[in-house]
């Protein structure tokens, strides 16, 4: 009587004869097709700063700091006015 392994081997060989040996391709080394590529040497913060219309990332950082501070200030003032 044949063991399960032998049946599996026979089935695999039969399948290989029918469709050929098929091996998948590695996809972990490729960027997804819907992903923008960032070129080596460039940083995301530089790209986002430029696309947001800032001269450089330092200008974007300074604006973000002011906005964050003002948002906190407005939230605190709102609590005082509401309370």
C-alpha positions as CSV (number, residue, x, y, z in Angstrom):
1,X,0.0,0.0,0.0
2,X,1.3,3.5,-0.9
3,X,1.8,6.1,1.7
4,X,0.3,9.6,1.6
5,X,3.7,11.0,0.6
6,X,3.9,8.8,-2.4
7,X,0.5,9.8,-3.6
8,X,1.4,13.5,-3.1
9,X,4.6,13.0,-5.0
10,X,2.8,11.3,-7.9
11,X,0.1,14.0,-8.0
12,X,2.8,16.7,-8.0
13,X,4.7,15.0,-10.8
14,X,1.5,14.6,-12.8
15,X,0.7,18.3,-12.2
16,X,4.2,19.3,-13.2
17,X,3.9,17.3,-16.5
18,X,0.6,19.1,-17.2
19,X,1.4,22.7,-16.4
20,X,5.2,22.6,-16.1
21,X,7.3,23.7,-13.2
22,X,6.0,27.0,-11.9
23,X,7.8,29.1,-9.4
24,X,6.4,32.4,-8.2
25,X,8.4,35.6,-8.4
26,X,9.6,37.5,-5.4
27,X,7.5,40.6,-4.8
28,X,9.2,41.8,-1.6
29,X,12.0,43.5,-3.5
30,X,9.8,45.6,-5.8
31,X,7.8,48.7,-5.0
32,X,4.1,48.4,-5.2
33,X,2.8,49.8,-8.5
34,X,0.7,52.5,-6.8
35,X,3.6,53.7,-4.6
36,X,5.7,56.8,-5.5
37,X,9.3,56.1,-5.5
38,X,11.6,58.2,-3.3
39,X,15.0,58.4,-5.0
40,X,18.1,57.5,-2.9
41,X,19.5,60.5,-1.1
42,X,16.2,62.3,-0.9
43,X,14.1,62.4,2.3
44,X,10.3,62.4,2.6
45,X,10.3,65.6,4.7
46,X,12.1,67.4,1.9
47,X,9.6,66.2,-0.7
48,X,6.5,67.0,1.4
49,X,7.8,70.4,2.2
50,X,8.4,71.2,-1.4
51,X,5.0,69.9,-2.5
52,X,3.4,72.0,0.2
53,X,4.9,75.1,-1.3
54,X,7.7,75.8,1.2
55,X,11.2,76.8,0.2
56,X,12.8,74.1,2.3
57,X,12.1,71.8,5.2
58,X,13.2,74.3,7.8
59,X,10.5,76.8,6.7
60,X,8.0,74.0,6.9
61,X,9.2,73.1,10.4
62,X,8.9,76.7,11.6
63,X,5.4,77.1,10.2
64,X,4.3,73.7,11.8
65,X,5.7,74.9,15.2
66,X,3.7,78.1,15.0
67,X,0.5,76.4,13.9
68,X,0.9,73.8,16.7
69,X,1.5,76.5,19.3
70,X,-1.4,78.6,18.0
71,X,-3.7,75.6,18.0
72,X,-2.8,74.8,21.6
73,X,-3.3,78.5,22.5
74,X,-6.7,78.6,20.8
75,X,-7.8,75.4,22.5
76,X,-6.8,76.8,25.9
77,X,-8.5,80.1,25.2
78,X,-11.7,78.2,24.1
79,X,-11.7,76.3,27.4
80,X,-11.3,79.5,29.4
81,X,-14.1,81.2,27.4
82,X,-16.4,78.2,27.6
83,X,-15.7,77.5,31.3
